Amino acid sequence: MNKMLNEQRGVTFLGWCIILAIIAFFVLITLRLFPLYNEKMIALSAMKSVASRPDVAEMSDTEVMKSFLRSIQIGGSQRFDDKTVKQYAKVEKPKTKGGPRSLTVTYEVRNKFYQDIEFVLNFNESVELRGSPSGE
């Protein structure tokens, strides 16, 4: 019995292969999901940047869209440009009389994982365009 315990030391080659395969699988998932969530965070940051401007309540819809486009391009998103920003983002009228307008961004992005398997991120966020408290 003591002889058997002395011979069993560590993980076998097959064990290491399994461990490395599991690590590689999770690294691959992370590499495929990171661009989706990075773009989501860039869009959220740009929306909050526009909403926090002190003069946003007085800005026209076109100026709001230009400000959003500038903010999101500074963040590094390739999805939005002069032509596609109108497709994904819009300034909505107030829901109640005298209420604030809102900036809504809606899009769907897919990232291929393996053959027919894809990761899908549905982005549908909205922020009120009131301006920052210091600007009121």
N, C-alpha and C positions, 0 to 999 in steps of 0.2 A: 504494500500500500504506500509506504514512504517513497519507494522508487517511482511509482506512478505520479505522485504529487510533484516530485522533483523534475519530471519530464514535461509537465504541463506549465509552460511559462509564456504568457502573452497571447496575442491574437494571431490566428493563422493568416496566411495569404488570402484565402477566400474571405475571411472576416474583414480584412482591410479593404478588399475590393467592394464588399457590400457597404461598408461605412463610407468609402469615397463616392460610391454611386448615390447614396442618399444625400450626401453633402452637395454633389454636383446637381442633383435634381432640385434642391432648394435654392441653389445659386442661380440656376436657369430660370426658375419661377421669379426670383427677385429681379433678375435682369430684364425679364419681360414685363413685369408689373411696374417697375420704377418709372419708366417714361410716362405711363398713364397717370400715375399719382403726382408726378412732378408737374405735368401740364395742368392738372386739376389745381394744385397749390398755386401755380402761377396765375391762373384765371381768378381764383378766389382773392389772391393778393391784389391783383389789378382792380377787381370790383370794389374791394374795400378802400383802395387808394382813391378811386374816383368818388366814392360815397363820402369819404372823409374831407374832401375839398370844401373849404368854407363857402365858396361861391357856386357850388353845384346846384343849389336851388334856383339860381338866376340863369344858369346856362341853358342854351337851347339843346334840343335832342341831338342835333348834329355835333355840337361842341362836346356833349357828354360822350358820344360815340368816338370822337377823335381822341378825347382824353383817355378813354378806355383802351383804344387801339395803341396809343403811345405807351401806356403803362404795361400792357401785355407784351408788346414787342421788346421793351426794355428787359422784361423778365426772361425773354428768350423763346417764347412760343412761336413755332412756325405755322401753326394752324390758322392764325388770324392775319389777314392782310386787308387792304382797302376794299377788295371785292367780297371777301367771305365774312367780314365782320357783321355785315347786315344780315347775313344768313344765320349766324349763330347768336347774335346779341340784339336786343331791342330795348328801347325805353318805353315803358308802359305808363299810361295815364293813371292818375290817382284813383284808388278804389273808392274813396269817400271824398265828398266835396271839400276842397281845401286841404286835402291830405297830400303827402309827398308822392312824387313819381317814383318809379322803381326801375332799376336796370336788371334785366333778366338775361341770363346766358344759358343756352340749351344746346348741347351737342352730344353725339355718341362717337366714341373712338374704340377701335378694335386693334388688338395686337395678336398676331398669330403665335401660338405656343408650339404646336406640333401638328403638321398636316391639316386636318379639319377642325382641330381644337383651337379656339380663340378665347382671349380674355376680352371682355366688353366692359367699358366704363360709360355709364349714362350720367351726364352732367346736366343738372337743372337747378340752378341757384338764382336767387334774386336778392338784391339789396335795395333798401330805401335811399333815395337821394335827398337827404335832409341837410347835409353839410355837417361840419364839425361843430361842437358846442362853442368853441372859441370864436367861430365866425358868426354866431347869432347875436 
